[in-house]
């Protein structure tokens, strides 16, 4: 596939172990800072060979931990055995070390029946870690708990009942906590995602099950809440077919955790159509990016965590006991931007393959306290001698304060800027106590503080200016809030707008959120720290960094340039233009005139070794170009498709069609999808070369559908690269990822109408345009 190499990635891989060895714990302030640090995907290079379906959490010790699907992660080191839910550790999100596995063959629970375990999801819950995981051989989800991110793990059995109430596969789970503390579990695969409430200890689902998304191979749900909306990230198409994996990350949003979720065109994710809301699709370098999670760095910038298949090395070596080739799926991260209320990777630029600015993982001011020192901290206010350090198994060293009648403060000697994100892990172990996050601190009479107030069971913000309060604002915390467990309090100050969130694990599922406008005099640079009042206040991982600058504009999508009439046709004559020629034609029933080409779907195929369908083709322009048609496909009984092709031969082509397909779990019903596919040779097979067919699924398909293929001749990589788009109105377009094939033959513009008889395709025109691919 991709014949280029990535020298930067190789260098990064070689240095990964050395750099992590000298990095301080995540968040520890350093003199150099990290603003200009870079990384190159995959971030697991040099550590593990593959790391599918990643999830991630920041532990209470200040390090990040990632968890992956069971796979042979050390093949390059000569190890053929799989690691059962492998665990990685990092100080900076970009350099990782191996930290063990959740289960071993010796202690894997007997109820699994020896099943491989997939798709872990990690959460911090009331003082311990809950790891949910899929047990595919049992078609269910399990849960294990541990006091630290690396164990030891105690299995809690199956989370779902034998009949979960979801229409399809009971795997690919993710937990979510709503405002007020209500926990939910999302799960499902091939071809439905469901949600239900979890019980109080988050070990079993309970109550009604709601289907929230359906589609061709929909799976891998992950939900976050942001500015009043619930966002359901998910993947569709094939996750694990090497160079032919059509996985993409998509998203829908809702005003309730149980939906209805709609895409960025307002289409319900339960509608029997494919969906838009594409967050990231494949590229010439990275195939099948998907099964994502999210992380937030110390500046407040969000990052998409996902796996992707390297085009130049897509497959692992055969694994004993597994009857198929496993795809190589290392972990990648990239900046996630929120533009006009919708998430998109790198403003729409897709997965990165060159050095990128790294996440902010060092505070301007602050510490994890893991060095055991308070030397850089200043005690002010009440009980200045009451601050001390202590340790526990999970968080390592933290600070606490003896009981005092008035507020006491422990603040940094360094200042954070006015536009800042501050955070702390806080807990209050005694009634009558309160612990707070302090920012914009000048002195005891000039600062902002966000208290976790145990007596009031509330998040309380107070703004002090010249010794006077500008008024407290109180937000209730959930009933049953576990005060002895660590809670993350994060505060973002942008201008005079202060936003504070209380969550368990920084995963965009805060149990309480508060927003207020500060007096201008309070929105200033200042120290960061922790506050205590009464008994039992403790804090850890306290610091602040400059607040991230949001990206507000998408990169430009492909657009048609100068029309190329010599490669276009309006179909306004009774005879087909001689510029067209047939492969296995002419097809029966084809007619032209009145501005349309009418073509009944054939009982014929263009798939792998079955090549019986007619293909109508014409020359394509030299160099880069964009071709467009408007297709009207009358409904048929199912298994019809029609659309555009860029055709090399029967076994080397790109195809964009409106396909009418049966729903796998609903007898007699069909779904309408836009399918962007390629057929070609597998790059990792030996002669005779095996063929493969891989689809991506684009935006919604309607009776009238506008379709575009944007072609780029990659001369450096010696590849054809094609990207597809569809529109339901001819104005708003949904673009997929990229498919590529070696440039072994020239491509021709073509049309198809095939699969099963019973419908009629009407092509209103074929128009070609000059096109300049965005670098």
N, C-alpha and C positions, 0 to 999 in steps of 0.2 A: 504494500500500500504506500505509505509515505516513505520515500527513499532518502529523505533528509535526516540528518542526525542533529542532536541538540547538545552541543558541547557544554553549554552553561549548566544543563541538568546533570551532566556527568561530573563536572567539577563540584557542583553542590552536593551530589551524593558522596563524593570522596571526602568532603569536609564535614559532613553532617555529624558524625560521631565526635570529632575533635571539637567542633563548636559547642555542642551541647555539654561537653565535659567542663567547659569553662564558663558557661552561662550561669548567672545567678538565678534563684527562684523567680518565677514570673512575677512581675510587678515591682521588684526591688529597684529603687532609684539608683541610677548610675550616672557618672559624670558625662558620658558620651551620648546617652539617649539612644533612640532607635528610629528617628524620623527618616533617615536615609537608608536604612537597612533594606535589602532586597531578598527575594526568594525566587525559586523556579520550581514549577510543578514537574513531577509529583513530589509532594513534601515528604513522602515516605521512602524516596529513593535512597538506596544504600542501607536501609534499615530492614525493610521487608520487601518481598517481591510483589506482593499483592495484598490488598486490604479492602475487600468489598463491603458495601453497605455501612459506611462508617457512621458512628454517632460519637458525641464528644461532650465533655463536661470539664469545668474548672473545679478541681478539688479544693477542699478547705485548707490544704497545705500550700496553695498558690500555684500549683502546676496544673497543666491541662492533661487530660487522659482521653484517649480514643479507643473505641471498641469496634471490632470487625467480625464479619461472617467467618465461620470455620473454613479454612483454606490452607494449602501447603505454602506457608509464607516464606519458607527458607529453602526453596528449591535450588537457588543459585549457590547455596552453601552445602549442597549435596544431601539435604534432608527431604525425603519424600513424604513423611508423615504430615498430616494436617494438625494445626493448632486449633483447639476448640474455643472459639470466641477469644481471639488474641487481643492483648491490651498493649497500648503504646503510651509513652509519657513524654511531655515536652515542657520546656520553660518558655517557649516563644511561638508556639503554633506552627513553626516551620522546620524545626530540627527535632527528630523523634528518636527515642530509644525503646527497645522492646522491654516490656514490663510484666510478661507472663501471659497466662491464659486463665479463663474463668473456671473451666473444668479440664481435667486430664482424662485419658482413657481409663485410668484406675478409679477415679472418683466420680465419673459421669453418672448422674442418677439413673437407676434401673428403669424408671418409668419412661425414659426416652426411647427405650428399645434399640439403642445404638444409633439413633438418628443423627445425621449431621445437624448442626445448630446454626441458624442464620439470623441476620438482621438484628443485632442487639440495640436496645435503646436504654440509655442510662439517665437516671434522675437521683437527686438528693431528696430524701423524705424523712423529716422529723428525726434527724441525727444519724441516719444511715443511708446507704446507697441501694436503690432498687435497680436491678438490671433485668429488663424484659427481653425475651429472646424467642425466636420461632423454632418450633419442633416440626419440620415438614412431614416426617414419616407418621406423626400422630395428628397432623393437621390442627395444631393448636399453638398456643403461646404459653411459655413458662416464665417464672420470675425467680430471681435469686437475690439475696440481700447480703450486704457486707458492711463492716464498720469503716472501711477505707476504700478508695477507688480500685485498689489492687487485691482486695479480699481480706481475710478468707471468706469465701462465698458459701452461704447456706441456701440450699434450694427450697423454694416454697411451693413447688408443684405447678399444675396447670392453672392459668388465669381464666381460661374460657371453659364453659361447660361442653359436654360432648357434642351437643347441637347448639352452636353459638348463636344461631339466628341470622348470620350473614350468608349471603347467597353463594359465595365462592370461597376460595382458599383462606384459611385462618392463619395467616402469617403476616409478616411485615408490620409489626405493631409500633406504636409510639404513644407515650403518655402525655397528657396535657392537664394543667391545673388552671381553672378559671378564676376570675375575680371572686373573692369570697371563699376560696379554698376548695371548690368542688373539683375532684379529679375525674378525668375521662381517659378512656383508652380507644385509640383508633387502630384498626387493623383491616386486612383484606388483601386479596390478590387475584388476578385472573378471573373476574374482571370487575370487582366491586370493592369499595372501601366503606367500612361501617364504623360506627362509634357507639359506645355505651358508657354509663357511669361506672366508676370503680368504687369498691367499698372503702371504709375508713382507713384501713392499713394498706390499701392499694395492691391487694393480692388477688382479687376476684372481681369480675364484672358483675353488675347487678342492674336490674331494671330493663326498660325497653332498649332494643337495638335499632339504630337508625342507619339506613343506607344513605351515604352522602355523596358518592361518586360512582360512576360506572363507565366502562369503555373498554376498548381493546387492550387487554393486559394492563389495566390500571392497578397500581400497587405503590407501596412505599410511602404512605401518608405521613406527614409531619406538620403539626399545627403550631402556629405562634399567634399572639395577639398584638396588634399595633394600631394605635390611634383609633380605637373603637371598632376595628374589624378583626375578624378571625381569618387567618390565611392558611388554607390547606395546600401545602406543597405535596406533589406526588410525581410519580414517573409512569410512563406508558411505553408500549412497544416492547422489544426484546432487550433484556438486561445483559445477556450473557452469551452472545453468539459471535465473539471475537470481532473481526473487522466488519461484520454485518449486524452489529447491535444497534438498533434504532432508538435506544433509550434517550429520553429527554426529561428535564424537570419542568413541570407545569405548575400552575397555581390557580386556585379559585378563592374567593373571599365571601364572607357572610357576616351577619350581625349577631349570630348565635353560634355556639360551638357545635350545635347539631344541624347547622345549615338553615336554609338551602344555600349552597355555595355556587357562585356564578363566576364565569371567566371574564376577561377584560372586554368582551363584547356583550356581556349580559346574559350569556347562555348558561342555563342550569347544568351543573356537572352530572346530574341524573338524567339529562335529556339523552335520547338515543342518537347522539352525534359525537364526533370527535370534538375536542375542545382546544381553544387557544390558551392565552395566558402563559406563553412559553417563557420560562425563566432562563433556560440555557439549552441549546442543542449541540450536537456534535460539530467538530471542525475537521480540517484535514489532518491535524495532529492528534486530537483526542476524540475518540469514538464512544458513543453511548454514555455521556455524562449523566449520572442519575443517583437515585436512592440517597437523597441529601439529608443533612441536618444543618443547624445554624449555630454560629458562635458570634459573640460580640467581644471586640478587643477593648483595651482599657481606655480608648478614646471615644467609645460608643459606636464605632463603625461595625456594621454587620458583615459577616463572612459566610459564604456558602461552603459547606463541607460536603464533598461528594466523591464518588469513585468515577474513574474514566479509564478507557482502554487505550493504550498507546498504539497508534497506527503502525508504527515500525516494529512492534513486538507484541502482537495482540493475544497470543495464546501461551498458556503454561504447558509444561510437559505432561503427558498422560499420568494420571494418578491411579495407583492400584485400588481396585474396588469401585471406581467411578467409571461408568460406561460412556462417558462423553468427555470431550476436551473442555477444560476449565479456562475461561477467559482471564487474562491478566488484568486486574482492576486495582491499581494503586490508588491511594488517597490524594486528592487535590483540594486546594482551597482557593477561593477567589473572592474579591470584593463584591458584596451584594448591595446594589443601589435601589433606593425606593423613589421612583419617579412617577409623579401624578397618581400616587396611591397604589402603585404596583411594583413588586420586586423584579429586578432583572440583573443578570450577571454582568458586571463591568459595563453598565449602561447599554448593554446589548452587543458588546464586542465579542462575547463568547468566552470559552475556557482559554486561559492564558498558557502560552508555551515559551515565553521569553521572560527575563527577569522582571519582577513586579515589586512595587513598594510593599514592604512587609507590614503585617499587623502591628499595631502599637501594643507592646507587652511590657513596657517599662514606664513607671510613673515619673512625672516631673518631681513630685514630692510624695513620699510615702514608703511603706515597707510591709513585708510579710512577717516581720519579727523573727524569722527563722534563724537569724544569727544570734538570737537571745539578748540583743542589746537595745537599750533605750537611749543610747548616747546622743542620737541626732534628734531626739524628741524633747519638747518643752512642756512641763506641767504648769498649768495656770488655773486660776479660779480656786474653788474649794478643794481642800484635801490634796494639796500638791505633793505630799509625801505618800499618798495612798496608792499610787500606780506601781504595779509589779508585773513580772512575767510569770507565766505558768505554761504547762505543756499538756497535750492530750494525744491520743493515738492517731487521730485523723488530721487535725490541723497543725500539729507540731507546736511551736511556741506561739503564744498569744498574750495579750495584755488584759489585766483586770484592775478594778478599782475597789478599794475598801469603801464601806458605807460613808456617805457624807450628806450633810443637810442641804447644801447648795450644789449647783452644777460645778463639776470639775472638768478640766479640758486637758487633753494631751495632744499637742499639735506639732507639726513639722517645723523645722527651722527654715526650710526652703518654702517659697511661695509658688502656688499654681496660678496660671493666668485667669483672667476674668471669664473667658469662654472656656469652661472646663467640665470634665466629667469626673466626679468623685465617687468612690464606693468604699464600703466596709462590710465585713461579715460581723454581725452583732448577735448577742444573746443576753438574756436577763434571767439569772437563775433563782432570784428571790423576789417574792411579792414586795411591792412598794418601790421597786427599782426601775430605772430607765437607762437605756444606752442610746447614744446618738452619733450620727455622722455630721461632722462640722466642715464647712467650706467657707471660702471668702472671709477667713478669720483674720481680723486685725488685733482684737483684744476681747476681753470678756464682755464689752459693751457694743462690739461691732462684729457681727458674724451672722452666718446662717446655719441653722442646725435642724436636722431631721431626726426626731426622737422615735424610738420604739418604746412606748410608755406602757408598762405592764398593768398598772392600776386602771388605766383608761382603756386597755386593750385596743390601742390605736396607734397609728402613725400620726405624729404631731410635728408640724414644721413651725419654727419660730424664726423671725427675722429681727435682729437687733441693730439699731442705728443710733449712735450717740447715747447708748445706755438705755434706750427705750425700745419696747417691742412694737413692731409694725403690725402685730396681730398674729395669734396662733391660727393655724388651720388644721382641723382634725379629720382624719379618715379612719373609719372603723377597720379593724383587722378581723379575720374570720373567727367565728366562735370555735373554741378548741385550739386556737393558735398555740403551737408548742414553743413556749418561751425558752426552754432549756436547749433547743436545737439552734444551730447557726442559721441566721437569715441574712441574705444579701440585701443591703440598702444601697441603691445607686441613684445619684443625683446629677442631672445635667442642667447646667446654667448657660443658656444661649440668649445673649442680650439681657433682658430683664425677665425672661421666662424661665421659671424653675420647674423641672419635672422630676419627681421622686417615685421610684418603684421599690416595692418590697417583694422579693421572690426567694425561693429556696436555692436556685442554682443558675440564675442568670440566663435562662432559656426562653425569654420572651413570654413567660406565663406568670406574671406578677399577680399576687393575691390582693394587692392594694396599690393604687396609683394615685398620685396627687399632682396637680398642676396649679401654679399660682404665679402672679406677676409681682415682682419685687420692686421696691422703690429704687430709683436710679442709683442712689447713694450706696445701696447694698450690693449691686451687681458689679463687683470689682475683683481685682486680683487679691489673693490672700492665701494664708496657710490652710492646710487641710488636717483633719484629725478626728478624734473621737471624744465624745462627752459622756459623763456619767453622773447619775443622781440617784441617791438611795443605795441600797445594797444590790450586789449580784451582777453588776454590769461588766461585760467582757467584749473584746473586739479583736479582730484579726484582719489581715489583708486590707489595710487602710491606705488610701492614696488617691492622687488626682493626676490627670493628664490633660493636655489641650484637647478640647472638644473637636471631633472630626468635622470636616466641611462636607456637607452632602453634595452629591452629584445630582443635578436637577434636569439634565437634558440627555436624551438617548443619542447614541451614535446613529448616523443616517443608515436607513435600510437601503438595499439595492433599489434603484429607480431607473426607468427607461430613459435612454438618451435620444439621439437622433433616429427617427424612423428609418427602417431599411425596407422599402417597398419591394425590392427584388427578392426578398425572402419572406414575403407576407402574402396573405390571400383573404379577401373579403367574402369569397364564395357567392358572388353576385351574378355568375354566369351559369347556364344550364349544363355546360360541360366542365369537367374537372380540368384545371390548368395542367398543361404538359410539364410544368415544373415538379409536379408530384409523380411519384412512382410507387408501385405496390410490392410488398413482400407477401407472397401467397394471396394475391388478389387478382382482380378486384373483388372486394367483399360483396356478398349478396345484399341488395336493398339499399345501397348507398346512392344518394342523389344530392345534387347541389343546385343552387339558385335561390333567389329572394334573400340573399345575405346569410345563408346557412348551409352547412354540410350535415345531412341527416344520415345516421348510420345505426341500424339495429344492432344490439349486442349479439355477439356470436357465441355458439357453444364451442368455444375454443380457448386454448391457453397459450401464454407466453411465459413459461415458468420452468426453469431448470431443463430437464430433458424432454419436456412436452412443449413443443413449439409448433402449434397448429393454427394460431390466430393470425389474421391479416394485420399488417402494419403499413400505414400510409406515410411515406417519407418524402422529404425534399432536402436539398442542400442546406447546410447551415452557414452563416457568415464566418469568415476567418476571424480569429482572435476572440475576444470576449463579446458576449451578446446577451440579450434578454428576450425571451419569447413569451407571448401571452395569448390566451384564448379565453372565450366565454363559453361555458358548457352548460347545456340544459339537459338533465338526465331524468327522463320520466320514470316513475317508480316501477319496479319489477318485483318479483317474488323473493329476490335475494340472490347474492353471489353474482351481481353484475358490476362492471366497472368500465369507466371510459375516461380518457384524458390525454395528456401530452406525454411524449417520450423524446429523449435524446438517445438515438439508436446507433450503436456501432454494429452489432450483429445480434443474433438471437440470444447470445449468452453474455453480452456486454452492453448494458443500457441503463439509463436512468428513466424513471417513470413517475408521473404525478397524476393520480386518478381520483375521481369520486367513486368510492366503492360502497356497495350495498352488501352488508355482511350480516349473518345471523348472530344474535347474542348468544354467547356460550351457555348462559344459565337460564335463559328464558325461551322456552319452546315457541316457535312460530313468530317470534319478533325479530326485527332486524335493526341494525344501527347503520347510520350513514357516516362515513369517515372520509377524510382526505388522506390518502396514502401516498407518501413519497418514498420510493424504493429504488434500490439498485440491484442488479444481478451481475455477477462476475466471478472470477476465480478467487479461491481462498489463497491468501499470500503465504500461508504456512504449510500448504500441502505439497507433496512431491508429485511428479508426473505419473499417471495422468491426473491433471489438476481437477480437484473437486469444485463443483459450482455451488454458489450460495445465493440466497435472495434475502435481502433485509429491508424491512419497512420502518419508516418513521410515520407518526400520525400528526397531522397539522390541525388547523382550525376547523370550525364547524362546516359541515357540508349541507347545502340547501339545493333545491331544485335548479336554481340558477347560480352558478359558481364561476367566479373569475379565477384564473390560474396563471401563475408565472413560474418560469424556470430561469434562473440567472446563472450563466455559464462563465467560468474563468479558466483560461488555459494557464496552468501553473508550469511554466517552462523550467524553472529551477528544480522543482520536484518531479517533473515529467509526469504530471497528472492532469486529468480532467477533474475539475471541482465544480459542483453544482449545488445551488441552494434553491429551495422552493417556497412559494407563497400562495395563499388563497385568500379570497375576499368574497363576502356575501353581498357587497354593494358596489364593488369596483373602486372604492375610495379608501377604505380601511383594510389593511393587509396584515395577515398573520404569517410571519416568516419562520421556517423551521431551521434546523441545523444544516450542515454540509455533508453531502456524500462525495466521495472521490473514487476514481478508478485510474489505473495506469493508462497512459496515452498510447495504447497499442494500435488504435485505428481511429480514423476520423469519425465524428458523430454527425448524424443527420437529424433534423427536426422531424418529428412524426406525431401521428395520432393513433389511438387504439380504441376499440369498443368490443369488449370480450368477456370471457369467463362463463357466462350462462345467458342464453336467450331469454327474452321477456321484457326488455326495456329498449328505449331508443335514445341514442345520444345525438344532440344537436349542437354542432360547433358553429358559433356565429361568426368567427373569424380566427385567423392565425396572424399575429403581428410580431415582427422581429424589430429589435431596436439595438443600437449601439449601447454598450454598457461598460463602465469602468469600475472594476472591482475595487472595493475599499481595501487598502493595505491591511 
